[in-house]
C-alpha cells in the first residue's frame, strides 16, 4: 500500500510539473509584440539619429504592459535561402517598449551605430519577408511585403495598430506614413461634433451641468440629515441608559445642564490637556548682586576706627 501511495504521489507531482511548465511556456510565447509598419525606399521621409534616410521597421507592443525586445531576433529574407538575422542587444533601456507604444529599427546595415540599427537592408526590387522572434526563437509575428507595390517614401502598414489587415500608406491626407506613432490617428471626435451641432449655444450643456450639481447637493443634504438624526437618537438613548430612564416621555422632560457647567468642564479639560493646573516652578536661582566700590560707603572711613597716635 505504501508503494502504491508513493507511486500515485509521484504521478501527481509529475503532472503538476508538466502543467506548470506548459503554462509558463505558453506565457513566454504569448504574442505581445508585432510588426506594425515597414518602409523600404526612404528618400525624403524620416531621418535617423545620424541624419540619414534609410528604410525602417516599426514594432508595436499591443499589450497593456511593458515588453522588452532585448534578445529578440529580426529576420529578413528577400531571396529564397538567404536570410539575415539581427540579434537585438541586451542592456539598452530603450528596448523596453511601453504599453501600446512603438519601437523603430533602421534597416541600414550599420549595426555599429546603435541598438536600433540592423545588420541588413531591405530590398526595393524583390519581396521582403520579415519575421520577429523572441529570445527562445519562437515566431511572434511575420509579414511579407510584396514586390513592386511600394513606391518611394511609401510604407506597408496595418490599417490601425495591431489590426489584421494591411494597406499601403501613400502619404496622402488619409493614408500618411506614421513612423513611431499610431497608424490611424483620429483628427476629430464624432460625438463631440454631433453634440456641437445639436447644442450650438451650449444651453443644454449648462442645464445638464447645473442639474447634476443640484442633484448632488440634495443627495448630500439627505445623507447628512439622515446621519444626524441617527446620531441624535443614539446619543439620547445612551443618556437614558446612564440616567436609568426607560420611558421616552421622562427623557423628554430631562433638563439640560446649564451653560456654566459646560464651561467649567471645558476649562478643566483645557487645563488638564495643557498641564497648567497647579504646576509651579521648583528651580531656585541665586544670583550674586554686583556692587561697585565707593569710598562714601566704605567702612574703613567710618568714625568707629581708633585714631592713630
C-alpha positions in Angstrom: 0.0 0.0 0.0 2.8 2.4 0.8 4.5 1.7 -2.6 1.2 2.4 -4.3 0.7 5.6 -2.5 4.2 6.8 -3.3 3.6 5.9 -7.0 0.4 7.9 -7.0 2.0 10.9 -5.3 4.9 10.7 -7.9 2.5 10.7 -10.8 0.5 13.6 -9.3 3.7 15.7 -8.8 4.9 14.9 -12.4 1.5 16.1 -13.8 1.7 19.3 -11.8 5.3 20.0 -13.0 4.2 19.3 -16.6 1.2 21.6 -16.3 3.3 24.4 -14.8 6.0 24.0 -17.4 3.4 24.1 -20.2 1.7 27.2 -18.8 5.0 29.0 -18.3 5.9 28.2 -21.9 2.6 29.5 -23.2 3.0 32.7 -21.3 6.5 33.1 -22.7 5.4 32.6 -26.2 2.5 35.0 -25.8 2.5 37.4 -28.8 2.6 40.9 -27.4 5.0 42.4 -29.9 4.2 42.6 -33.6 5.4 44.1 -36.8 3.3 47.2 -37.4 4.7 49.1 -40.4 7.6 48.8 -42.9 9.1 51.4 -45.2 11.6 50.2 -47.8 12.7 53.1 -50.0 13.2 56.1 -47.9 14.3 59.2 -49.8 12.7 62.2 -48.0 10.9 60.6 -45.1 12.0 60.4 -41.5 15.8 60.7 -40.8 17.6 58.5 -38.3 19.7 59.8 -35.4 22.6 60.4 -37.8 20.5 62.5 -40.2 20.4 59.8 -42.9 17.4 58.4 -44.8 17.1 54.7 -44.6 14.3 52.1 -44.6 12.8 51.1 -41.3 10.7 48.5 -39.5 8.2 49.5 -36.8 7.4 47.1 -33.9 4.2 47.7 -31.8 3.5 46.5 -28.3 -0.2 45.7 -28.4 -0.4 44.7 -24.7 -1.2 47.0 -21.7 2.1 46.1 -20.0 5.7 46.8 -20.9 7.5 44.3 -23.2 11.3 44.0 -23.7 12.8 43.5 -27.1 16.2 42.6 -25.7 17.5 39.3 -27.0 14.7 39.1 -29.7 15.6 38.4 -33.3 14.6 40.2 -36.5 14.9 38.0 -39.6 14.7 39.3 -43.2 14.7 37.4 -46.5 14.3 38.8 -50.0 15.6 35.7 -51.9 15.0 32.0 -51.1 17.6 30.5 -48.9 19.2 33.9 -48.0 18.0 35.1 -44.5 19.7 37.8 -42.5 19.3 37.7 -38.7 19.7 40.7 -36.4 20.1 40.0 -32.7 18.7 42.9 -30.6 21.4 43.5 -27.9 20.7 43.4 -24.2 21.4 46.3 -21.8 19.7 49.1 -23.6 16.8 50.6 -21.6 15.2 51.8 -24.8 14.4 48.2 -25.8 11.7 48.2 -23.1 8.6 49.1 -25.1 5.9 50.8 -23.1 2.2 49.7 -23.3 0.7 50.5 -26.7 3.9 52.1 -27.9 6.3 51.6 -30.8 10.0 50.8 -31.5 11.6 51.8 -34.8 14.6 49.8 -36.3 16.6 51.3 -39.1 17.5 48.8 -41.9 20.8 50.4 -42.9 23.2 47.5 -42.4 25.2 49.6 -39.9 24.7 47.8 -36.5 27.7 49.6 -35.0 25.6 52.8 -34.9 23.4 51.6 -32.1 20.9 49.1 -30.9 18.2 50.2 -33.3 20.4 49.9 -36.5 20.2 46.4 -38.0 22.8 44.4 -40.0 20.7 44.2 -43.1 18.9 46.4 -45.7 15.5 45.9 -47.3 15.3 45.1 -51.0 13.4 47.7 -53.0 13.0 45.3 -56.0 12.1 41.9 -54.6 9.6 41.0 -52.0 10.7 41.2 -48.4 9.8 38.6 -45.8 10.2 39.9 -42.2 9.9 37.8 -39.1 10.1 38.7 -35.4 11.3 36.1 -32.9 11.6 36.1 -29.2 14.7 35.1 -27.2 13.6 31.4 -27.4 13.4 31.6 -31.2 9.7 31.4 -31.2 7.9 33.3 -34.0 6.0 36.2 -32.7 4.9 37.9 -36.0 5.8 37.9 -39.7 4.8 39.8 -42.8 5.7 39.7 -46.4 5.9 43.0 -48.3 5.0 42.2 -51.9 7.4 43.3 -54.6 6.6 46.4 -56.7 3.7 47.6 -54.6 5.6 50.3 -52.7 6.9 53.5 -54.3 9.4 55.9 -52.8 8.5 57.1 -49.3 5.5 54.7 -49.1 5.0 52.2 -46.3 3.3 48.9 -45.9 1.3 49.1 -42.6 -1.6 47.8 -40.7 -4.8 49.8 -41.1 -4.6 50.5 -37.3 -2.2 49.5 -34.6 -2.4 45.7 -34.1 -5.0 45.2 -36.9 -5.0 42.1 -39.0 -5.5 44.0 -42.3 -2.6 45.7 -44.1 -2.6 48.7 -46.5 -0.3 50.9 -48.4 0.4 54.3 -46.9 0.8 56.6 -49.8 1.4 59.7 -47.9 -1.9 61.3 -48.7 -4.2 63.1 -46.2 -6.0 59.9 -45.2 -3.1 57.5 -45.5 0.1 59.2 -44.4 3.2 57.4 -43.2 3.4 57.2 -39.4 6.8 56.1 -38.0 6.9 55.6 -34.2 3.3 56.7 -33.9 -0.3 55.4 -34.3 -1.1 54.1 -37.8 -4.6 55.6 -37.6 -4.9 59.0 -35.9 -8.4 60.4 -35.2 -8.3 64.1 -36.1 -11.9 64.7 -34.9 -14.4 63.4 -32.4 -17.7 62.4 -34.0 -19.7 62.5 -30.7 -18.3 66.0 -29.9 -19.1 67.3 -33.3 -22.7 65.9 -33.2 -23.2 67.4 -29.7 -21.9 70.7 -31.0 -24.4 70.6 -33.9 -27.3 69.9 -31.6 -26.4 72.4 -29.0 -24.6 75.3 -30.6 -25.1 77.8 -27.8 -24.2 75.4 -25.0 -27.6 75.8 -23.2 -28.2 72.1 -22.9 -24.7 71.6 -21.5 -25.3 74.3 -18.9 -28.6 72.9 -17.9 -27.2 69.4 -17.6 -24.2 70.5 -15.5 -26.3 72.6 -13.1 -28.8 69.7 -12.8 -26.1 67.3 -11.8 -24.7 69.7 -9.3 -28.0 70.4 -7.6 -28.9 66.7 -7.5 -25.6 66.0 -5.8 -26.2 68.7 -3.2 -29.7 67.4 -2.5 -28.3 63.9 -2.0 -25.6 65.2 0.3 -28.2 67.1 2.4 -30.4 64.0 2.7 -27.4 61.8 3.7 -26.2 64.3 6.3 -29.7 64.8 7.7 -30.2 61.0 8.0 -26.8 60.5 9.7 -27.6 63.4 12.1 -30.9 62.0 13.2 -29.4 58.6 13.8 -26.6 60.2 15.9 -29.0 62.3 18.0 -31.2 59.2 18.7 -28.1 57.2 19.7 -27.0 60.0 22.0 -30.3 60.3 23.7 -30.5 56.5 24.1 -27.1 56.4 25.8 -28.2 59.3 28.1 -31.3 57.4 29.1 -29.2 54.3 29.9 -26.8 56.4 32.1 -29.7 58.1 33.9 -31.7 54.8 34.3 -34.7 56.2 32.4 -36.7 53.8 30.3 -39.7 56.0 29.4 -39.2 58.3 26.5 -41.6 60.9 28.0 -39.4 61.1 31.1 -36.4 61.5 28.8 -38.0 64.5 27.1 -38.6 66.1 30.5 -34.9 65.8 31.3 -33.4 69.3 31.7 -30.2 70.0 30.1 -27.3 71.2 32.2 -26.8 74.9 32.3 -24.0 76.6 30.3 -21.9 77.3 33.4 -21.4 73.6 34.0 -20.3 73.0 30.4 -17.9 76.0 30.7 -16.4 74.6 33.9 -15.9 71.2 32.4 -14.3 72.7 29.3 -11.9 74.8 31.4 -10.9 71.8 33.5 -10.3 69.7 30.4 -8.3 72.5 28.9 -6.1 72.8 32.0 -5.5 69.1 32.1 -4.5 68.8 28.5 -2.2 71.8 28.6 -0.7 70.7 32.0 -1.1 74.2 33.6 -3.1 73.1 36.6 -1.2 73.5 39.9 2.2 73.5 38.2 4.9 75.6 39.8 8.5 76.2 39.0 10.6 74.4 41.7 14.0 75.6 40.5 15.7 78.1 42.8 18.2 80.5 41.3 20.6 82.6 43.5 22.4 85.4 41.7 25.1 87.4 43.4 24.5 91.1 43.5 27.3 93.1 42.0 28.1 96.4 43.8 30.6 98.9 42.6 33.1 100.2 45.2 32.7 103.7 46.6 34.6 105.5 49.5 31.4 107.0 50.8 30.1 103.6 51.7 33.4 102.1 52.8 33.7 101.0 56.4 37.4 101.9 56.7 36.5 105.5 56.7 33.9 105.4 59.5 34.5 107.2 62.9 34.4 103.9 64.8 38.0 103.4 63.8 40.6 104.2 66.6 42.6 107.3 65.6 46.3 106.9 65.0 48.7 108.5 67.5 
